[in-house]
Amino acid sequence: MRLLAAALVSTSALLAPRAPSPRKTITRTTRRHAHVDDEACRTQLKRRAAIAAFTLSLTRTANAVELVQPATADDRAPTLNWAGGTPFSATAKQIVDGYYGPEFVTYLSRFLLNFDGDCSNWWAQQERAVPASYDKKRRTAFLAAKFGTFTSSVEYGLRRYPGSSGRKALLDKLTQQHGFDPERRRHLALAFTLLAPDRQPVRGIKDLLVGVPVYGKRGGGVGALLPPAFSPGLADYLYADPLALLPRTQLPVLDSTKKAFEIRGLAPVLASQSSVFGDKGKKAVTIERPLELGTYASFAVAGLLGCSATHAVLVPIDVVKTRQQTEAEPDSIGSAAIRIYENEGLSALFLGAAPTLAGYCYYGLTVYPGYEYFSRTLSTLVAPSQAIEFRAAIVLLAGALATLVACVGVCPAEALRIRVVADPQRFEGDNLFGMAARVSREEGNVLYNGFRPLVVRQVIFGMVKFFFFDSLADAIFQAAPSLEATAGSRLFVSFLAGLAAGTASSLVSQPADAVLSRVNARGGQYPVVQAFADILEEESFAGFYRGALARCAWSGLVISGQFAIYDVLKSLFAVAGPDLTLHLDLAL
C-alpha cells in the first residue's frame, strides 16, 4: 500500500504543473477559524494525500481552468494601489452589488486579509493603530469600522469584473494567485458559493475543490462526506472577528436541483440577520497624499484672504469692544456704537483698520498653514495608536505652535490698533508706517511690550479655536455623513463649527484680552502684572469680562467667516480634504 501511494505521488508530481512563486501572499501558521480536532482525521489524510494528488492531476483537461499558472508581471504588481478622485458612483456601486452581493464581498475581504501579503500587512497596521486604552468593545468597534472600509475598497476593485464573464475572469485571476494551496482553494470555493445560484461559476468551483482534503471520521474525497450544517453560533464568532474564516469542516455542497453549490444551513442564518461575515462600509480605505510646498502656499493664501476679509468687515465691532475695555465707564454695545457714531462720525467705527488688516493678513498667512503643518508633523512623531488616542492634545499643541508663530506679526499691529482706537486724535492723518514711527518716536521700542499677554491671549484663543472647530466638525460629519457630499453642505458645517469655536475661544481668552487692552491703552511701560492687579482691585473678576459680549459676537462672526472662506478657497485651489485624499484601489 505504501509503495502504491509513493508511486501515485510521483506520478502526480510529473503530471501536475509546477507552482510559481505567488504574488506577495502570506502563509499563516494559525488561521482564525473554528477549531477542528486533527487527530481523528490524521490517519485518513495520510491515506488520501496521494490519491487526492493523483486525482487532481488526472482531472485536468486542456480547456479546464488551471489551478496554477506562471505569474505575469501584472500578477506580481502590488495589490494596494492608491488613486485620487471619487472612488465610487452610486450607480456603479449598485451594479457591483447586483453582480456579487454583500456576503461574497465580505468573505472575499476576509480571504484577502488572511492570504494576500499586501492586504495582510495593511490590516496589521490597523491592529497596531488601536489605542491601548480601548476596552474590548471599543477595540472591536474600531476594527469593525476599518474592516468596513476595506470591504468598500474590495467592492470598488470588483468593478473591473462585471457580468458572468467578469466573474469567471475574477475566479481565474484569484486561482492563479492562490490555487497552489488547497486551503486557499477551499475558501475561494466557499466565497463563490456565496453568490446567487444563477451567478455561480459552478465548473470553476468544482475545479477548486479537486484535491481539497475533507476533515471528518469517514474516508473519501470531496462529496464523500456531508459537511456539518452552518451553526448560528458560528455566525456570532465570525461577525466578531474580521479575520475569522469558515472552519475546515465547511465545504460547498452541490444542490442537484438548483445545479448550484450551497453552504449547508447558511440560508436560514442569513434570513435572520443582516450579515454573517461583517458589514460593508460606505467609505473606502483612504490616506492623505504627501503634501508639497505648493499645497502649504495655497493654505497660506486662503488663510490670508479669509482673515483679512473677515477682520475688515468686522472692524466696527472690534472698535466698540476696545472702547468698552479702555473707558472708565463703559456703555452697552448698542449705546457705545451709537455714541461713537454721533460724536465722532461713521469713520470712527473704522479706526485702526490699517493695522488690523496688516496684522491679520500676517496672521492668516501663518496660522492656517502652520496649523496644517504642525498637526500633521506631530501625528507622525508618535505611533499611530498614540496619534488617535492623543488626538486632542495634538490639535491643541498644533494650534498653540501655529499661533505662537503668528503672534510675531500680530503683536505690533495689535499695539498700534489699540492706541489708534483709544486715542484717534493722536494718529490723525497718519498711515500705517506713520503710526508705527510716531509710537517709536514718542514711546520708544514698545510695540512688543504687550507680547506676553498677547501670546497668552492668542495661544489660548488659537488652541480652543482649532480644537472646537475640528471636534465639532468631525462630530457633525460622523452624525450626518451625507453633509460631506457637496461643497455647500461642507461650507455650512464650517460656518456652524466656526461660530461655536469663535465664541468658545473668545470666552476662554477674554481675561488675557482685557489685560492686553489695559496695557496698550495706558502706554507701553505699564507692567502686565500691574495691569492684572489693577483690574482685579478695581472691578474684581467681572472686570476681566468687560466687553465680553461684544468680543464673543466679534469672534463668533470672524472665526465662522474665516473657516468658511478658508474652506471655499481651499476647494477653489484644489487643496480641500477630498483633493488631498487617495482611496484604496485593490488590484484584484
C-alpha positions in Angstrom: 0.0 0.0 0.0 2.8 2.4 0.9 4.6 1.6 -2.4 1.4 2.3 -4.3 1.0 5.6 -2.6 4.6 6.6 -3.3 4.1 5.7 -7.0 0.9 7.7 -7.2 2.6 10.8 -5.6 5.5 10.5 -8.1 3.1 10.3 -11.0 1.0 13.3 -9.8 4.2 15.3 -9.4 5.1 14.6 -13.1 1.7 15.4 -14.4 0.8 18.5 -12.4 2.0 21.9 -13.5 4.8 23.5 -11.5 3.5 26.1 -9.0 5.2 29.5 -9.4 6.1 31.8 -6.6 2.9 33.6 -5.7 2.5 37.4 -5.7 3.0 38.7 -2.2 0.9 36.2 -0.4 1.2 35.3 3.2 1.3 31.9 4.9 -0.2 31.9 8.4 0.7 29.2 10.8 -2.5 29.7 12.7 -5.6 30.9 10.8 -8.6 32.3 12.6 -11.4 29.7 12.1 -13.3 27.4 14.4 -11.2 24.6 16.0 -11.2 21.2 14.4 -9.6 18.2 16.1 -7.0 16.9 13.6 -6.3 13.6 15.5 -9.4 12.0 14.1 -8.5 12.6 10.5 -4.7 12.4 10.6 -4.6 8.8 9.6 -7.1 9.2 6.7 -5.2 12.2 5.4 -2.1 10.1 5.1 -4.0 7.6 3.0 -5.8 10.2 1.0 -2.9 12.6 0.3 -1.5 10.5 -2.6 -5.0 9.7 -4.0 -6.0 13.4 -3.9 -2.9 14.5 -5.7 -3.2 11.8 -8.4 -6.9 12.6 -8.9 -6.1 16.3 -9.2 -3.6 15.7 -12.0 -6.0 13.4 -13.9 -9.0 15.7 -13.7 -7.2 18.5 -15.6 -8.1 18.8 -19.2 -6.9 21.2 -21.9 -9.8 23.6 -21.5 -10.1 23.4 -17.7 -9.2 26.3 -15.5 -5.6 25.8 -14.4 -5.2 26.0 -10.7 -1.7 27.3 -11.1 -0.3 29.3 -14.0 3.0 31.2 -14.4 2.6 34.6 -12.9 2.8 37.5 -15.2 4.2 41.0 -14.5 0.7 42.2 -13.7 0.2 39.3 -11.3 3.2 40.4 -9.3 2.1 44.0 -9.1 1.3 45.3 -5.6 -2.3 44.7 -4.6 -2.7 48.0 -2.9 -2.9 50.9 -5.3 -3.9 54.5 -4.2 -5.9 56.6 -6.6 -7.4 60.1 -6.4 -10.8 61.2 -7.5 -14.2 60.0 -6.5 -13.9 56.3 -5.6 -17.4 55.1 -6.4 -20.5 56.5 -8.0 -23.9 55.4 -6.6 -24.8 53.7 -10.0 -21.5 51.8 -10.2 -22.0 50.6 -6.6 -25.5 49.3 -7.4 -24.2 47.4 -10.4 -21.5 45.7 -8.4 -24.0 44.9 -5.6 -26.2 43.2 -8.2 -23.3 41.2 -9.6 -21.8 40.0 -6.4 -23.8 40.7 -3.2 -22.6 41.6 0.3 -21.7 38.1 1.6 -19.4 37.4 -1.3 -17.7 40.8 -0.9 -17.2 40.5 2.9 -15.9 36.9 2.7 -13.6 37.7 -0.1 -12.3 40.6 2.0 -11.6 38.2 4.9 -9.8 35.9 2.4 -7.6 38.7 1.2 -6.7 39.9 4.7 -5.6 36.4 5.6 -3.8 35.3 2.4 -2.7 38.4 0.4 0.6 39.8 1.7 -0.2 43.5 1.0 -3.7 43.3 2.4 -2.5 41.4 5.5 0.2 44.0 6.1 -2.4 46.7 5.9 -4.6 45.0 8.4 -1.6 44.6 10.8 -1.2 48.3 10.6 -4.8 48.8 11.6 -4.5 46.5 14.5 -1.4 48.4 15.7 -3.3 51.6 15.4 -5.9 50.6 18.1 -5.3 52.9 21.1 -4.1 50.9 24.2 -6.8 52.5 26.3 -9.6 50.9 24.3 -11.5 48.1 26.0 -12.6 45.1 24.1 -15.9 46.6 23.0 -14.2 49.8 21.6 -11.4 47.8 20.0 -14.0 45.5 18.3 -15.9 48.5 17.0 -12.7 50.2 15.8 -11.6 47.2 13.8 -15.1 46.6 12.5 -15.1 50.1 11.1 -11.7 49.5 9.4 -13.0 46.2 8.0 -16.0 48.0 6.6 -13.8 50.5 4.7 -11.7 47.6 3.4 -14.9 45.8 2.1 -15.8 49.0 0.3 -12.4 49.1 -1.4 -12.8 45.4 -2.4 -16.2 46.2 -3.8 -14.6 49.1 -5.8 -12.0 46.7 -7.1 -14.7 44.3 -8.3 -16.0 46.9 -10.8 -13.4 45.5 -13.2 -15.2 42.2 -13.3 -18.9 42.8 -14.3 -21.2 40.1 -15.6 -20.7 36.4 -15.9 -17.5 36.8 -17.9 -16.2 39.1 -15.3 -16.9 36.6 -12.5 -15.1 33.9 -14.5 -12.1 36.2 -15.1 -12.0 37.1 -11.3 -12.1 33.4 -10.4 -9.3 32.7 -12.9 -7.2 35.6 -11.5 -7.6 34.5 -7.9 -6.9 30.9 -8.8 -3.7 31.9 -10.5 -2.6 33.7 -7.3 -3.8 31.3 -4.6 -4.5 28.0 -6.3 -1.3 26.3 -5.2 -2.7 25.8 -1.7 -5.8 23.5 -1.1 -6.9 25.5 1.9 -7.0 28.7 -0.1 -8.9 26.9 -2.9 -11.4 25.8 -0.3 -12.0 29.4 0.9 -12.2 30.6 -2.7 -14.8 27.9 -3.4 -16.8 29.0 -0.3 -16.6 32.6 -1.4 -18.0 32.0 -4.9 -20.6 29.7 -3.3 -22.0 32.8 -1.6 -23.0 34.2 -5.0 -26.6 33.8 -6.0 -27.2 30.3 -7.6 -27.7 31.7 -11.1 -24.5 33.6 -10.8 -22.1 30.9 -9.6 -19.3 29.7 -11.8 -20.2 26.1 -11.0 -17.5 24.5 -13.1 -14.9 26.7 -11.5 -16.0 25.9 -8.0 -15.8 22.1 -8.8 -12.2 22.6 -10.1 -11.3 24.5 -7.0 -12.5 21.6 -4.8 -10.4 19.0 -6.6 -7.8 17.7 -4.1 -9.2 19.7 -1.1 -9.0 17.3 1.9 -12.2 16.5 3.8 -11.9 16.5 7.6 -14.1 14.1 9.4 -14.4 10.5 10.6 -15.0 8.8 7.2 -12.7 8.4 4.3 -13.2 9.7 0.8 -12.7 12.9 -1.1 -15.0 15.9 -1.6 -18.5 14.7 -1.8 -18.0 11.5 0.1 -18.7 13.2 3.4 -21.7 15.6 4.0 -20.3 18.6 5.8 -22.0 19.7 9.0 -24.6 22.4 8.8 -23.7 26.0 9.4 -24.1 26.8 13.1 -25.8 30.1 14.3 -23.2 30.3 17.0 -20.5 30.3 14.3 -22.1 33.4 12.8 -21.6 35.3 16.0 -18.0 34.2 16.1 -17.4 35.2 12.5 -19.1 38.6 12.9 -16.9 39.5 15.9 -13.6 38.8 14.2 -12.9 40.3 10.8 -10.1 37.8 10.1 -12.1 34.7 11.0 -12.8 32.2 8.2 -15.1 29.2 8.0 -13.7 26.1 9.7 -12.1 23.3 7.8 -15.2 21.2 8.2 -17.2 23.6 5.9 -17.3 22.8 2.2 -19.6 23.8 -0.6 -22.3 21.1 -1.4 -23.7 20.8 -4.8 -27.5 21.1 -4.9 -28.5 18.9 -7.9 -32.0 20.6 -8.0 -30.6 24.1 -8.3 -27.5 23.0 -10.1 -25.5 25.3 -7.8 -23.4 25.0 -4.7 -24.6 25.9 -1.2 -23.2 26.1 2.4 -25.5 23.8 4.4 -27.5 25.7 7.0 -26.3 29.2 6.0 -29.5 30.4 4.3 -31.7 30.4 7.5 -28.9 32.3 9.3 -28.7 34.9 6.6 -32.5 35.3 6.7 -32.4 36.1 10.4 -29.6 38.6 10.5 -28.3 41.3 8.1 -24.8 39.9 7.8 -22.7 37.0 8.8 -19.2 38.0 7.6 -19.3 41.6 8.7 -21.0 44.8 7.5 -19.9 46.5 4.3 -18.6 50.1 4.7 -19.9 53.1 3.0 -16.5 54.7 2.6 -13.4 53.1 1.1 -10.0 53.0 2.7 -8.3 56.3 2.3 -5.0 58.0 3.1 -3.8 61.6 2.6 -1.4 62.2 -0.2 2.0 63.7 0.7 1.7 67.5 0.8 4.1 69.6 -1.2 5.3 73.2 -0.6 2.8 74.5 -3.1 0.0 72.9 -1.1 1.0 74.9 2.0 1.4 78.0 -0.1 -2.3 77.5 -1.1 -3.2 77.1 2.6 -1.4 80.4 3.3 -3.1 82.4 0.6 -6.5 81.0 1.6 -5.8 81.9 5.2 -4.6 85.4 4.3 -7.7 86.2 2.3 -10.1 84.7 4.9 -8.6 86.5 7.8 -8.2 89.9 6.1 -11.7 89.8 4.7 -13.5 88.9 7.9 -11.5 91.4 10.1 -12.1 94.2 7.6 -15.8 93.7 7.7 -16.0 93.5 11.5 -13.7 96.3 12.4 -16.6 98.4 13.9 -17.4 95.6 16.4 -13.7 95.5 17.3 -13.7 99.3 17.8 -16.7 99.2 20.1 -15.2 96.3 22.1 -11.9 98.1 22.6 -13.6 101.3 23.7 -15.6 99.3 26.3 -12.4 97.9 27.7 -10.4 101.2 27.8 -13.0 103.6 29.1 -13.7 104.1 32.8 -17.5 103.9 32.5 -18.3 101.7 29.5 -21.7 101.7 27.8 -23.6 98.7 26.4 -22.7 97.5 22.9 -25.5 99.4 21.2 -25.1 102.6 23.3 -21.3 102.6 22.7 -21.8 102.2 18.9 -24.4 104.9 18.7 -22.3 107.3 20.9 -19.2 106.8 18.7 -21.2 107.4 15.6 -22.9 110.5 16.9 -19.8 112.1 18.4 -17.1 111.1 16.0 -18.8 110.1 12.8 -19.0 106.9 10.8 -15.3 106.9 10.1 -14.7 106.4 13.8 -16.2 102.9 13.7 -13.3 102.0 11.3 -10.5 103.3 13.4 -7.4 101.1 13.3 -8.5 99.4 10.1 -5.0 99.7 8.6 -3.1 98.0 11.5 -5.9 95.5 11.8 -5.6 94.4 8.2 -1.8 94.3 8.3 -1.7 92.2 11.4 -4.3 89.7 10.4 -3.0 89.4 6.9 0.2 88.1 8.5 -1.9 86.1 11.0 -3.8 84.3 8.2 -0.7 83.8 6.2 1.0 81.9 9.0 -1.5 80.4 11.4 -3.5 78.3 9.0 -0.7 76.7 7.1 1.1 76.5 10.4 -1.7 74.5 11.9 -1.9 72.2 8.9 1.8 71.6 9.1 2.1 71.1 12.9 -0.9 68.9 13.2 0.4 66.5 10.5 4.0 66.6 11.8 3.1 66.0 15.4 1.0 63.0 14.4 3.9 61.4 12.6 6.2 61.8 15.6 4.2 59.2 17.6 2.8 55.8 17.0 -0.5 55.5 15.0 -2.3 54.3 18.1 -1.0 57.3 20.1 -1.9 59.7 17.3 -5.5 58.5 17.7 -5.5 58.4 21.5 -3.9 61.8 21.9 -5.6 63.5 19.0 -7.0 66.3 21.3 -3.5 67.0 22.7 -2.0 67.1 19.2 -4.7 69.5 18.0 -4.2 71.8 21.0 -0.4 71.8 20.6 -0.5 72.3 16.9 -2.9 75.3 17.4 -0.5 76.7 20.1 2.6 76.4 17.9 0.9 77.9 14.8 -0.5 80.8 16.9 2.9 81.5 18.5 4.4 82.0 15.1 1.6 84.3 14.1 1.9 86.4 17.2 5.3 87.7 16.0 3.5 89.8 13.3 0.2 90.4 15.1 1.7 91.9 18.3 3.0 95.2 16.9 -0.1 95.6 14.7 -2.4 95.0 17.7 -0.5 97.5 19.7 -1.0 100.1 17.0 -4.7 99.3 16.6 -5.5 99.6 20.3 -3.7 103.0 20.5 -5.5 104.3 17.4 -8.9 103.3 18.7 -8.2 104.6 22.2 -6.7 108.0 21.1 -7.7 108.7 17.4 -6.6 112.4 17.5 -3.0 111.4 18.2 -2.8 109.5 14.9 -4.9 111.7 12.7 -3.6 111.8 9.2 -1.0 109.0 9.7 -0.8 106.0 7.5 0.3 102.6 8.9 4.0 103.4 8.8 3.5 106.8 10.2 1.6 105.3 13.1 4.5 102.9 13.9 7.0 105.7 13.6 5.1 108.0 15.9 4.8 105.3 18.6 8.5 104.5 18.3 9.4 108.2 18.5 7.2 109.1 21.4 7.2 105.9 23.4 10.4 104.1 22.3 10.5 100.4 21.4 7.2 99.4 23.0 5.4 97.7 20.2 6.4 94.3 21.6 5.9 95.2 25.3 2.5 93.5 25.2 3.9 90.4 23.6 3.4 88.2 26.7 -0.3 88.9 27.3 -0.9 88.8 23.5 0.7 85.4 23.3 -1.3 84.2 26.2 -4.5 85.5 24.7 -3.8 84.4 21.1 -2.4 81.0 22.0 -5.4 80.2 24.3 -7.7 81.6 21.6 -6.0 79.5 18.8 -5.8 76.3 20.8 -9.5 76.4 21.7 -10.5 77.6 18.2 -8.9 74.8 16.3 -9.9 72.2 18.9 -13.5 73.2 18.9 -13.7 73.5 15.2 -12.1 70.1 14.5 -14.1 68.3 17.2 -17.5 69.8 16.3 -17.0 69.4 12.5 -15.9 65.8 13.0 -18.9 65.1 15.2 -21.3 66.7 12.7 -19.9 64.7 9.8 -20.0 61.5 11.8 -23.6 62.1 12.8 -24.6 63.1 9.3 -22.1 61.7 6.7 -24.3 63.0 3.8 -23.1 66.5 4.7 -19.7 65.7 3.3 -21.2 65.0 -0.2 -21.4 68.6 -1.5 -19.4 71.8 -1.2 -22.4 73.7 0.0 -23.1 71.3 2.9 -19.4 71.3 3.9 -19.5 75.1 3.9 -22.5 75.1 6.2 -20.7 72.8 8.6 -17.6 75.0 8.5 -19.6 78.1 9.3 -21.5 76.4 12.1 -18.4 74.9 13.7 -16.5 78.1 13.3 -19.3 80.1 15.0 -19.1 77.8 18.0 -15.3 77.7 18.0 -15.1 81.5 17.9 -17.5 82.0 20.8 -15.8 79.4 23.0 -12.3 80.7 22.3 -13.4 84.2 23.0 -14.7 83.4 26.4 -11.7 81.4 27.4 -9.2 84.1 26.3 -11.2 87.1 27.5 -9.2 87.8 30.7 -5.9 88.0 28.7 -7.6 90.3 26.2 -8.7 92.6 29.0 -5.1 92.8 30.4 -3.7 93.4 26.9 -6.1 96.2 26.2 -5.3 97.9 29.6 -1.5 97.7 28.9 -1.7 99.2 25.4 -4.2 101.9 26.5 -2.1 103.1 29.4 1.2 103.1 27.4 3.9 100.6 26.7 5.7 100.9 30.1 2.6 99.7 32.0 3.6 96.3 33.5 1.4 93.4 32.7 1.3 92.1 36.3 0.3 95.6 37.4 -2.4 95.8 34.8 -3.8 92.4 36.0 -3.7 93.6 39.7 -5.4 96.9 38.9 -8.3 95.3 37.1 -8.8 92.8 39.9 -8.7 95.5 42.5 -10.9 98.0 40.7 -13.6 95.7 39.3 -12.9 92.2 40.7 -13.2 89.3 38.3 -16.0 90.9 36.4 -13.5 93.4 35.1 -11.8 90.7 33.1 -15.1 90.1 31.2 -15.9 93.7 30.5 -16.8 93.8 26.8 -17.1 90.1 26.6 -20.4 90.1 24.8 -19.1 92.3 22.0 -16.0 90.2 21.8 -18.0 87.0 21.6 -20.1 88.4 18.8 -17.0 89.6 17.0 -15.1 86.3 17.5 -18.0 84.1 16.5 -18.6 86.0 13.3 -14.9 86.4 12.5 -14.0 82.8 13.1 -17.0 81.3 11.3 -16.3 83.6 8.4 -12.7 82.7 8.4 -13.2 79.0 8.3 -16.0 79.3 5.7 -13.9 81.5 3.3 -10.8 79.3 4.1 -12.7 76.1 3.0 -14.2 77.8 -0.1 -10.7 78.9 -1.2 -9.2 75.6 -0.5 -11.8 74.0 -2.8 -11.0 76.6 -5.5 -7.3 75.9 -5.1 -7.9 72.1 -5.1 -6.4 71.6 -1.7 -9.5 70.7 0.3 -9.9 67.4 2.0 -11.3 65.4 -1.0 -8.5 66.8 -3.2 -5.8 65.6 -0.8 -7.4 62.1 -0.3 -6.3 59.0 -2.1 -8.6 55.9 -1.9 -7.6 52.3 -2.0 -8.0 50.7 -5.4 -7.4 47.0 -5.0 -5.9 45.3 -8.0 -7.9 42.1 -7.6 
